[in-house]
Amino acid sequence: MSEFYRLSDPLTNSAFRGEVGDLELYVEMERAKLGEGRPRKTPVIRRQMGWKLCDFIWVSMVPLIHQRVVDLLALGGVTGWSSYPVKVIDRKGEELDTYHGLCVVGRCESIYVDRREVVYRDLPGGRFPYYKGLAFTTDSWDGSDIFTSADHKTGFILVTQKVKDLFAKAKVTNVVLEPISEFIDPESTKDFPSYPKATSEADGSDRPQ
């Protein structure tokens, strides 16, 4: 599955991050991200932090895309997505209508953490195990270039090599496309109950007993 990538937020401090004051409206945006309907009204996005307006703006876990990304996806024949209008208020108080909410309508049945490979990371408290890699049910994948899971057990957005190449060529900013084979599950340590909470390399206790 090396030709698939996880689309995510790079968490860049300088990038403009947005917020919407209406919690119910934000929930509708989260649902729209997963291809379930559209917000009942046009979301107004205000600055939460950061200042640099990029091709992607993140409102918590919800991605907004600039018009040039919309054009890139459309002209590139990318499948599995749609969009809805938003209004972004920049740090000067000016209203921008050049951003859109990204909706992922491509589907597979399930996206899950692949537990066949375990890697270890050295942290201040010691060395800890993590599962490496994502997988999905390829037989249920609808072939879309942008897709997510139908069961919604995870909120991962996956894309094909085609999207990766388009974004790289156009130098699309404020988004990370990580090979799913390189994904490290930050929650997986809890699946190793016998593993010490903190270990010391000095005494050689850096592996499960």
C-alpha positions in Angstrom: 0.0 0.0 0.0 2.9 2.3 -0.6 1.0 4.3 -3.2 -1.5 5.6 -0.6 -1.1 8.6 1.7 -2.7 10.0 4.8 -3.8 13.7 4.4 -3.3 15.6 7.6 -2.5 18.9 9.3 1.3 19.7 9.6 0.5 21.8 12.8 2.7 24.7 11.6 2.7 27.5 14.1 2.8 30.3 11.5 -0.1 29.0 9.4 -3.5 30.7 9.9 -5.8 28.4 11.9 -9.5 29.1 12.1 -12.4 28.6 14.4 -16.1 28.8 14.1 -18.0 30.1 17.1 -21.1 27.9 16.6 -20.4 24.4 18.1 -23.4 22.9 16.3 -22.2 24.4 13.0 -18.7 22.9 13.6 -20.2 19.5 14.1 -21.9 19.9 10.7 -18.6 20.8 9.2 -17.1 17.6 10.7 -19.9 15.6 9.1 -19.4 17.4 5.8 -15.7 16.5 5.9 -16.8 12.9 5.9 -19.2 13.5 3.0 -22.3 13.5 5.1 -24.4 16.5 4.1 -23.5 20.2 4.1 -23.6 22.8 6.8 -27.0 24.5 7.2 -25.5 27.9 6.6 -22.2 29.3 5.3 -19.6 28.9 8.1 -17.8 32.1 9.0 -14.2 31.2 10.0 -12.2 33.6 12.2 -8.6 33.5 13.1 -7.7 31.4 16.1 -3.9 31.6 15.8 -1.2 32.0 13.2 -1.1 34.5 10.4 0.0 33.0 7.1 -2.8 32.2 4.7 -1.9 28.9 2.9 -3.6 26.5 0.5 -5.0 24.6 3.4 -6.6 26.2 6.5 -7.4 23.9 9.4 -10.4 24.4 11.7 -9.4 21.9 14.3 -9.7 18.7 12.3 -11.7 20.1 9.4 -9.7 21.1 6.3 -10.5 24.1 4.1 -9.0 24.4 0.7 -8.2 27.5 -1.4 -9.7 28.0 -4.8 -6.5 27.1 -6.5 -6.7 23.6 -4.8 -10.3 23.3 -6.0 -9.1 24.1 -9.5 -6.2 21.7 -9.2 -8.4 18.8 -8.1 -11.0 19.5 -10.8 -8.5 20.0 -13.7 -6.5 17.0 -12.5 -9.6 14.8 -12.7 -9.3 13.8 -9.0 -12.3 11.8 -7.8 -13.9 11.3 -4.4 -14.3 14.9 -3.2 -16.7 17.9 -3.3 -16.8 21.2 -1.5 -19.0 23.8 0.1 -18.6 27.6 0.5 -17.1 29.2 3.6 -16.1 32.8 4.5 -12.7 33.4 6.1 -12.1 36.6 8.1 -8.3 37.3 8.0 -6.3 38.9 10.8 -7.0 42.3 9.3 -10.7 41.7 9.4 -11.1 41.4 5.7 -13.6 38.8 4.3 -12.2 36.2 1.9 -14.5 34.1 -0.3 -11.6 32.1 -1.9 -11.8 29.1 0.5 -14.1 26.1 0.6 -14.7 23.2 2.9 -13.4 19.9 1.7 -15.9 17.0 1.6 -14.6 13.5 1.2 -17.1 11.3 -0.6 -14.8 8.5 -1.7 -15.2 5.3 0.4 -13.8 2.1 1.6 -15.4 0.0 4.3 -12.7 0.5 7.0 -9.3 2.1 7.7 -7.4 0.7 10.6 -4.0 0.5 12.3 -1.9 -2.3 10.8 -0.6 -4.3 13.8 2.0 -6.4 12.0 4.9 -4.1 12.6 6.0 -2.6 16.0 8.6 0.1 16.3 10.2 1.7 19.3 10.7 5.3 20.1 13.0 6.8 22.7 11.2 9.3 24.9 12.2 11.2 28.0 10.6 8.3 30.1 12.3 5.5 28.2 11.7 3.5 25.1 8.1 2.6 24.1 6.5 0.4 21.4 4.1 1.7 18.7 2.3 0.1 15.8 3.5 1.3 12.5 1.3 1.5 9.4 -2.3 2.0 8.3 -4.3 -0.4 6.2 -7.8 -0.5 4.6 -10.1 -2.9 3.1 -9.0 -2.7 -0.5 -11.8 -5.0 -1.8 -14.4 -2.4 -0.6 -12.5 0.7 -1.9 -14.5 2.4 -4.6 -11.4 3.5 -6.5 -11.7 7.2 -5.6 -8.5 9.3 -5.4 -9.6 10.8 -2.1 -11.5 8.6 0.4 -12.3 7.8 4.0 -14.0 4.9 5.8 -17.7 4.1 5.6 -17.7 2.8 9.2 -16.3 6.2 10.5 -14.4 4.3 13.2 -11.4 6.5 12.3 -11.5 10.0 10.7 -8.5 9.3 8.4 -8.5 10.8 4.9 -6.5 8.8 2.4 -5.3 9.8 -1.1 -3.7 8.1 -4.0 -0.3 8.7 -5.7 -2.1 10.9 -8.2 -3.1 13.4 -5.6 0.4 13.3 -4.0 2.0 14.1 -7.4 -0.4 16.9 -8.1 0.1 18.5 -4.7 3.9 18.2 -5.0 4.0 19.7 -8.5 1.8 22.6 -7.5 3.6 23.0 -4.1 0.4 23.0 -2.1 1.0 24.4 1.3 0.0 23.5 4.9 -0.9 19.9 4.3 1.1 16.7 4.9 0.7 13.6 2.7 2.4 10.8 4.7 2.7 7.3 3.2 0.3 5.1 5.2 3.1 2.6 5.6 5.0 5.2 7.7 2.1 6.1 10.0 2.9 5.7 13.7 -0.1 5.2 15.9 0.3 7.5 18.9 -2.3 5.6 20.9 -0.9 2.1 20.5 1.3 2.0 23.6 -1.8 1.4 25.7 -2.2 -1.9 23.8 0.9 -3.2 25.5 -0.4 -3.5 29.1 2.7 -5.4 30.3 5.0 -2.8 29.0 6.6 -0.6 31.8 5.3 3.0 31.9 8.9 4.2 32.0 12.0 2.2 31.2 15.7 2.9 31.3 18.2 2.0 28.6 20.9 2.0 31.3 19.5 -1.2 32.9 18.7 -2.8 29.5 15.0 -2.9 30.2 14.0 -1.5 26.8 11.9 -4.4 25.6 8.8 -6.2 26.9 9.5 -9.2 29.1 
